[in-house]
Amino acid sequence: MSVAIVIPARWASTRLPEKMLLSKTGWPLVRHVYEQAKKAMLADQVLIATDDMRIYNAIKDFGGEVVMTDPNHPTGTDRLAEVAAKHLKGAELIVNVQGDEPELEPDRIDALIQLYQASNAAMATLVTRFPSNAIQGNGSPSDPNCVKAVLGAPVRRKDNHVLGYQALYFSRNLIPYPRDTQGVINNPTDYFMHLGVYAYSPDFLKKYVSLPQGRLELTEKLEQLRIIENGYSIVAGVVDGAIPGVDTQEDYDNFVSRWKLRSQESEICIGS
C-alpha cells in the first residue's frame, strides 16, 4: 500500500502567531515535524502543504518537499484534500500529521497506519492517557488546548485482539465531567488526549471535504467532529507516553527545553 504523509502548515494561528517558523532550536518548528515524519518506516512520501510563501521558502531552504495551497481552506483537512487531488494521485492511504506536533514519534505514525489497515473505520487516529500528575493547568484534562477523546466499544480483529476503540466524541472541555467531585480531577489517566494525526483513504478524504461543517465542528473548532456528525466512524488507537503538540507559547518553550535536554544528553553519549 502506497502511503503519503501530508503536514498542513498554515501561517495564521490565533493562539501562537507564526508558530510554524519559531526557531529557538535552530530549526523552524515545522522542520522538527517533517524530520520526525520522515523516519516512519511505513510511509513512502512526506509532503508539507502551506498557504504562505514564508513557510514555503523556509522549507525549501532546508530541502523539504512542499507545495503551495489555496489560502482559503477552512481546515487543515480541506488543505490536505487539495494536495491529495493534485499531487498524490498514486497514494492509497493519506496520513495527516499536524504541523505543530514536533515530538510525534515515528513508530506512532506506523502504528496508526497499521490500525487503519486492520479496521473498517472511515478514519483512524491516536490518543494517549493524560499523565498521572496532570491534575490541573497546562497539559491537564482541564486545559482547552488539549483535546479530549471519549472512547466507546473496542474494535477487534477476527481473533478478538483489540485494535482500538470507537471514538464517540472529541472536545476541548473536560469530558466526561466528574460530577461526584464537582469537576475536580482525581485521576487524570482516566482521560484520553487526542493526538494530531489521522489516516484515511483518498476516496474518503474527497468525500470529507464535500460534507457540510456542522454545529459541533463549528462550536468546538475540531474538524474530526465533521466525520462523527455526518455518521461516519473513527477508530482510535491508544498509545503510551505521547507528548502534546504546540498550541501556546508555554507549549513551545517547554518543547525547546526538552529539545535542549535531549541535545545535551546526546552530546554526552557521543563524548563518552
N, C-alpha and C positions, 0 to 999 in steps of 0.2 A: 504494500500500500504506500503510495506516494504521499508524504506528509510535509506540509509547509507551515512554518510558524510565522505569524504576522504580528508585529508590535505597533499598534496605533500610538502615535506620539504627536499630540497637538500642542500648540503654543499656549493657548489660554488655559488658565487654571484658577478657579475662584479662591481656593484655599491656599495655594502656594504658586503665585505667578511665575511663569517661565521656568518651572521646575525641571523640565527635560534637559536644560543646559546648565543646571547648577553643577559646579566643577571643583568643589573643595578637595576632592580626592585626586585631582589632576585629570580626571575623565569626566565628561558630561554624564549626568545620571542615566540617560538613555543608553549610553555605551555599556554600562555595567549590565543592564538588562540584556542587551544584544549579545554580549560575550557569554553570559550565563546560558542563554538560549542556544547558542552555537554548540554548546557541549552536550546537548541532548542527543542520545545515541539513535533514537528512532525517527528523528526529523531529517529531511533531505535538504531543506532550504530555510533560511531565516531572512525576513524582509521587514524593514521599518516603513511604515506608512505615515506621512506627515502632511500638514496643511500649511507649513511655514518654511520659507527659504532659509531662515536662520538655522532651524533644526536640520534641514536638508544639507546645507553646506557643512555643518558640524559633523554630520555622519559621513559625508564624502571625505572629509579631512582625515578620519581615522580608517577609511577603507571599507565602511559598512555598505550593505546593499539597501537602497532606499528609493522610494517613489513618492511623487507628489500626488495629493488627492484633493478633491473638492473641499474647500474650507467650510461649507455649509452643512455638513453631516451633523445630525442631532446627537449621535453616539459613536463611540469607537467601533462598534459592531457594524454600523452602517458604512463607516470608512473602510473597514475590512472587506465588506462585500464588494465595494468598488474595486479594491485591489484583486480580489479573487477572480472577478469577472474579466479584468483587463490583463492581469499579469500572471495568474496562476491557473491557467485553464487545464493543466495536466494534473493538478493536485487532487487527490481523492479524500484527503482529510485536512481541515484547516484548524490550526491551534492559535488561539488569540491570547497573547501574553501582554498584560498591561505594561505601558512604558514606565510605570513607577514601582515596579517590582524588582529592584536590583539584586535581591538576595534569594530569588526563587531558584531553588536547586534544580539542576538538570534532571536528576532522577525523578523528581516530582512531575516534570513535563512528560517523561517517558511513562510514568505510572498513569497519568491522565490519558495518554494515547492508548495504552492497553485497556484501560477502563472503558473508553468509548468503543473500542473494537469488540469488546466482550459483552456489551449491553445493547439493548434495543431502544435506548432513550434518544430523544432528538438532540440533546446536548449533554456533555459530561463536564464536570467541574471538580474542584477540590476544596476541602475545608480542613481546618485543624482545630483542636481544642484550645481554648484560651489557657495561658499558663496559670498554675495554681496560685501564684502570688499577685495576679492581676485583679485585685479586688475593686479598685476604683481608679478613675482618672484615665490618662492617655494609655491606650493599649488594652483597656479592660472592656468587658461586655457593655459597660455603660457609655463607652466612647462612640459617638455617632460616626466617626471616621472609620471605625472597624465594623464592617457589615456582618451581621449575624445571620446564620443559616439555621432554619428549623428543618430537621430531618424526620422522615417517617419510616415506612416499612423498608426492610432490607431488600436489595436487589441481588438475586442469587444466580449462580450458574446451574446447569443441569445436575452437577454433582453436589449441589447445596452449598458450595463455597460462596461466602458473602463478597460481592464485588464492590458494593457501595450502598447508598441509601437514597430513597426517593426524596428529592428536595421539595418541601411543602411551601416554603416561603423564605424570602430574604428581607431584612430590614436594618435600618440604621438605629432603630430604637432597641431597647432592652427587651428581647423576646426569646423565649417565653418569659412573661413577667412573674417574678416570685411574690405572689400575693401574701403568703404567710409571713414574710419578713418585710412587707411594705416596701418592696423594691431593693432591699439590701441584699447584696450578692454574698452568699456564704461560700459557695464553691464555684469559682469561675470555670473549672473544667467541665461543668455541666453544659457550657455554651460552646457553640461552634462558630469560628470566624471564617468567613468566606475569603478565599484566595483569588487574586485577579487573573485567573486563567480558565479558558474554555476550549472545548473541542466540539466540532460539528462538521457535517459534510457540506460541500459546496452547494448542493441542492437545498439543504435546509437553510443555509445562510442566505441564499437567494429568496427563499420563502419568508425568512425572518424580516427582511427589510420591506416586504410588502404588507406585513402585519401592522395594524394601527397601534400607536402608542396609547396605552390605556391609562386609567386613573391611577393605578398602583405605581406604574413606572414613572409617571409624571410627578407624583407626590413624593416618592422616595428617591427619585433620580437614580434608579438602579435598572439598567437595561435588561438584565436577566428576567425581570418580572414580566416583560413583554411575552416571554415564552410561556410562563405559567398562566398568565392572564388570558392567553389565547388557547389554552387547553393542551399544550404540549408538555412532555415530561423531561425532567432534568435528573440525572443521576449524579450523586456527589460521593467522591471517594474521600476517606478520612486519612490524613497523613499526620505524622508526629512532628512537633517541634518547628513548624514553619514560622517565619518572621513576617509581620505585616508589611504592606507597601508604604510608600512615602506620600502622605497626604498633607502634612503640615511642616512648618519649619522645624518643629521639635522632632518629628519623624526623621527629617533629613539629617539634622545634627546628630541624632542617635545612630543613624546609619554610618555617618562619617566616623564617629567614634569607634564603632565596631570594625569598620574597614581599616582604620589606623592600627587597631589592636591586632587584627589578623596579619597586617603587613609587618608589624614588629615581630610577631611570633614566627612568621615565615623567614625573616632575616636571621633570627636566632638559629633556626633549624639549619639554614644554609651555612651559617658561620660555624656551626658545630660539626 
